[in-house]
Every structure is written in C-alpha cells, then in structure tokens.
Amino acid sequence: MTGGSGQDNGDTVTFNAAALLLLIAGLALIGWLAGRARSLMLAGRAHAKLHSRPQYHGWYVALWLFAPAAIFLAVWSAVSPGLITNSVLASEAAQGLPAFGFERGAILSDARNVAQGAQAAVRIPAAAPLVQPYADATHFYAWIGIAAMLALALAGGLYAFTRIRPDFRARTRVEKIVMAVLLLASLVAILTTFGIVLSLLFESIRFFRLVSPAELLFGTTWAPTSGAPQPDTFGGIPLFWGTVLIGAIIAMIVAIPIGMMTAVYLTQYAAPRVRRWVKPLLEILAGVPTVVYGYFAALTVAPALREFAVMLGIPNASTESALAAGIVMGVMIIPFVSSMADDSINAVPQAMRDGSLALGATPNETIRQVLIPAALPGVMGGILLAVSRAIGETMIVVMAAGLSANLTANPFASVTTVTAQIVKLLTGDQEFDSAKTLAAFALGLVLFIVTLLLNIVALRIVKKYREAYE
Amino acid sequence: MTQDDLTIADPKMTAKGVDVFYGQKQAINDVSIDVGTDLVTAFIGPSGCGKSTFLRSLNRMNDTVASARVTGTILLDGEDIYAPSMDVVQLRARVGMVFQKPNPFPKSIYDNVGYGPRIHGLAPSKADLDVIVERALVRAGLWDEVKDRLGESGTALSGGQQQRLCIARAIAVDPEVILMDEPCSALDPIATAKIEELIHELRGKYAIVIVTHNMQQAARVSQRTAFFHLGTLVEYGRTTDIFTNPKQERTKDYITGRYG
C-alpha cells in the first residue's frame, strides 16, 4: 500500500490498488474464519441446529467484507487521478503553467512521475515546482481512499458478523450472491458483443454518409486508393465474389468430401484404437494458427499451382491465386467438417444401422443409403458453420490470395476477400475519418451480418435435427 | 409334418451346442434347438437370460458387436451359417429381423419397404417394385392405412404402424425366417393385438421366432416355446405342454411367476 520509499519523497503514500486488493482479501479471510467460528459458537451455546453449514456463515461475512470494499477500490482507482490533478492545478505553483496543449501535459506528467516515484528527477525544469504539490495531493487522496475503503470493509464485515444466528439463512444469501456473480460473468461476453456491433454500426453509418450502401453492395469496381484525378470507388462485388469463391466454393470442394470421408471412416470402419488416435490428432489440426496455414499456402502451394497453371497454358496465372488460398483453407476446415459429420453420424441411432444390416444391406449400402441421409441435416448445419468460419478467415487470404480486386472466375488469378481488404484498409498510416478507413467498418458489418445469418440458420438446422431422435 | 409333432422332421434352422461370448463373459451356454418351417417358436425367460443374444446369433447380427464370439453350429437348411462360404448379406436376406423398438428409416413409407428389394436387385423396374411394396404392406396389414400416403415419412406413423412397417420391410425381401426381438414391448395393447394377429397370418409362410417377455403372448402366438434361464436352454417343447405341464422345476417357477 505504500510506494516510493527510497526516493527523496519517501514518506509519500500512493494508492496501490493491487496491494490494497490483497489487503482486503486478507481481511475477508479473517472475516471468513470469524464468521464460521461465531456460527459454531452460537450454535453450541444455544444448543440449536444451524440452518446453514458454518462455512456459509464464513462466506457470508467474507463477501460482505470484500465486495463493497472491492467495488469502492475499483471506482476510486478510476476517479482519484483526476482529483489529484485538479487539486494540483488549483495550487499556486500551477498558475505559471502554459495554457492547454502538449507542453502543459508533458510538464504535468513529468511532475507526477517524480512525485509518485516512477522516475528519479524532473526532465523538464518547469515541472520541478509542481513535484511537491503533486506529492502532497497524492498522499492526501491515497489516505482518504485507504481510510474509506477500510471503513467500508469493516462496516460490511461487522454488519454481516452481527447478523449471524443459528437460524440465519446464510446459505441462501451466499448462493444468491454467487448466482449474481455468474450472471455478471455471462453478461460480459454478451455486452461486449453488443458494444462491438454498435461501434461497427456507428462507423458504418459514418461511411454510408459518404458512400451510398447501394454502391458498396452492388458496385463492381473496388478502387479505394485510386489517385486524385478519379474519385475513389467502393464497389464491393469483387470482394464478395472473391470471398465466396475462396471460402464457400473452393474451400468447401476440398473440405466437404474429405471431411465426410474422414467421418465415415472414423465412425464406421476404424478400429477403436485407430479412432482413439486419429480423432484427437484431427482436433489438434484445428488448433494450428491460421498464419501457419498462410505460410504454407503462400510459400508452397501457390508457387506449385502457378507452375501447374503455366504448364497448362492458363493466362493470368499468378503466384497469388484464389485456388491456393481456397485449397489451404479447405484443409484447415477439414477437421471442423469431419468432427461435425462425425457427431451427426454417431447421433443416428444404432437401431437404424441394425435395421439396414438385418435386411441384408452391406455396411457400404447402409452408410450411403441410411446413415448419411439420416445424418444429412446435421452435416448441412456443420457445413454452414464451416462456411461462416471460412469467409471470416483472414490470414490465409492475406498471404496467399492477394489484394487485387479482380472480378474473375479463373481460380488461378489473384482475387481478394472482404477480410483481406479490411486488413489492407486499416494498416499503415490512416486518418480515421476518411471514407477509405471507414469502408473497413462497413465491410466488417456486412461480414458480421452474413456470418450471423449463416450461424443462425446452421444452429437451427442442427437443433431441429437433434430433436428428431430424442 | 403336423404342428403337434414334437420332433421336427425337416427343421428350417438347427442349432447344435451353441455358445456365445461377449469378451470373457459367456452369455449363451450349449444351446441346441430346432426351428420348424411352419411354426411360430417363442423364446421366453427373465431379462438377461440370453434369449435375445441367441436370437441375434441366428442371423449373425452379433457380428456387429466387436467383442461377440459364437461357437457351435447353426444350420439354415442344412448349411452352416458361420461357415466362411456363407455370405452374411445373403444370410440376412433369408433370415429377416424385427427389432424391439420400431426403427423405420427416415424415408418415405414406400422407400422403407422398397429398401431391401432395391439393394438386393429384386425389382428390375418401378412397376415390379410397386407390386412388391404393395404385397408386403398388404401382408403386414398396413396397406389400407397407408395406401394413400406412401410418400409420407415412415417415422410419422404411430408406434404400432411403424412396427408393422418394419415387418413389411422384412417381408419385402421375401425371407424364409423372420426373427422378432420383443416386437411388442414398445407398443400399447391394441397395437400389440394387431401384431399378434399378423403373426398368426404370417405363420406357414415364414418360419417365425419371437422373443417375448410376455408369457401370455407366447401362449397366444406360438406352437413351440423355449424357456431360457441364465444363458442355458432349460426346456423346449410344445407351447401347450410348457404352460400346462412343464417338466422342469425352473420352468414351472417362472411361468407361475415365482421369478422373472
């Protein structure tokens, strides 16, 4: 809780949030022990039966001690720097400061760093007279904060401690608090998603003030960085086409048959020992960072494909091609498809398989005519999820597909995708209010909406199908 | 051969000294039995006595269980069904099976029945298949209920209809033996009565073996009854004898409700 000792201003107390958190955690532990002991003692003296087990009384005291103090700590950590600066600005020494601007900020932060022990001496002479007021204010507000926090902790702890009775329903209270904490935790992800969507939405609206949505969605020329003589054009069709060509066509042509065959082999033919090894291996494959796949696509697959294309005499063969990115992305998606298909095939009841075999069908006929049709809705859902993953994939396309927005069906030509363009628009020195930068947010919004719809449809299909066999 | 003649002169299937193991555990111990062509044979016994296991070894459905092993001899028309020369696909086309829970495929009623004939190439044309499907559904007593909706999913039928659809599916490949593994245990009494009636009608056309928990059902539908207990065949004889005059003490205890 104290800091800066050893400096010339060694008596300064700073507000060290981490140390204080430890302190109240320690107090909470004492509160836990005390609450538990008191409940036992009361129960023993009154020969009464405790409503809640002693440790729940302990938790009740500990939570009352910890939670209000911790919340205060969080608020105070956010508020106190502003209070300190205000009081320094109000002091006599601050009257000579330059008006608002870069210099004023530099002087203040220099003084603050010295006062709080982050550096040994001032670098800007003008900051020197401010060090002492800063140290005083820091000292003052730290003590206020610590005192208030300890008071809150003790008040909370005492309140809880005095409420302990043998028939006090500590367990119910503690469980309610735990439930509230769990609810908060689950809200974090949801609220963050909302925040992301809102920020995308606001930036996109700014973009659509400059460029009409119709141009983005239906325009066929993508040239956001064209020179001054001709205006920038933001026609998204080449990007959407590139995304579909790579993620939904080429990648799926690779991933669906191989993934399905993998699943059929693993569920129907593989010995349990093989399955025990291959399944986790496939799942590990799903965890390989996509940038590694990107290297593979750019350095190995793309040059090989170009040579192949040249050999065939295909024009426009480029070292950056839709085919290279699509094939490698397909390989990346294989574990995803195979694991979804595996689950779906396994979910088909054994009775279905037995029924077919008992009619004299071969295992092969059983798989093709009974298992796969029965598993198809689930497999379709899995494929849609895989597509939504593939069109959101970035690294592979940035590295292997290129950045030129061609509207072509030639898989050996260089194309670009929505995600690759977002990266291109946002890297390098950018002003954050130009149409070019804002276009990235609009593209992100389009991508978000498409993948969201795909996911909703996919999950509905999977869910409907699961219900059918329960 | 009359149905009351206990020695079966020309048995459809014959089991001699059959043992079935699941891994180390022996589920069936030295069972020998004859199944007659024109008869309904019932296997009764308490849960876990091995009657279903033995039934599944008659069309080699135990092959699908990796740890299962069958020793001894099982003959179909004098041919060893576990011989290497026996094609399990051909065997199962001749020895059909109906399961405990109705298990229609998630296909149309027509395709459920047509499934077997199609994979065995029994119907060269659509017209032939139409005939086969209709005949099988008529025999299974389901035709009048479904003839106007053959395109609907088999899984949309009621439980009893589904089970008769499964029987029609088995009949459609024209088997010689039909094995029924507790075919009514998932059905209500009315649907059960219909299945029992159907078994009466099918008798004589196919050799039928039915596993049942329900002793009244065995008494109603079968001419021969085999009582299994703890993996052994305790007693086998005419159904009337087993239920009125059992020779073994254990059989008597079971049919009088002492255990089971």
Interface residues (C-beta under 8 A of the other chain):
Chain A: P272 P349 A351 M352 R353 D354 G355 S356 L357 A358 L359 G360 A361 T362 E365 Q369 V370 P373 A374 A468
Chain B: N59 M61 T64 A66 V89 Q90 L91 R92 A93 G96 M97 F99 K101 N103 P104 F105 P106 K107 Y115 G116 I119 H120 T155 C166 R169 A170 V173
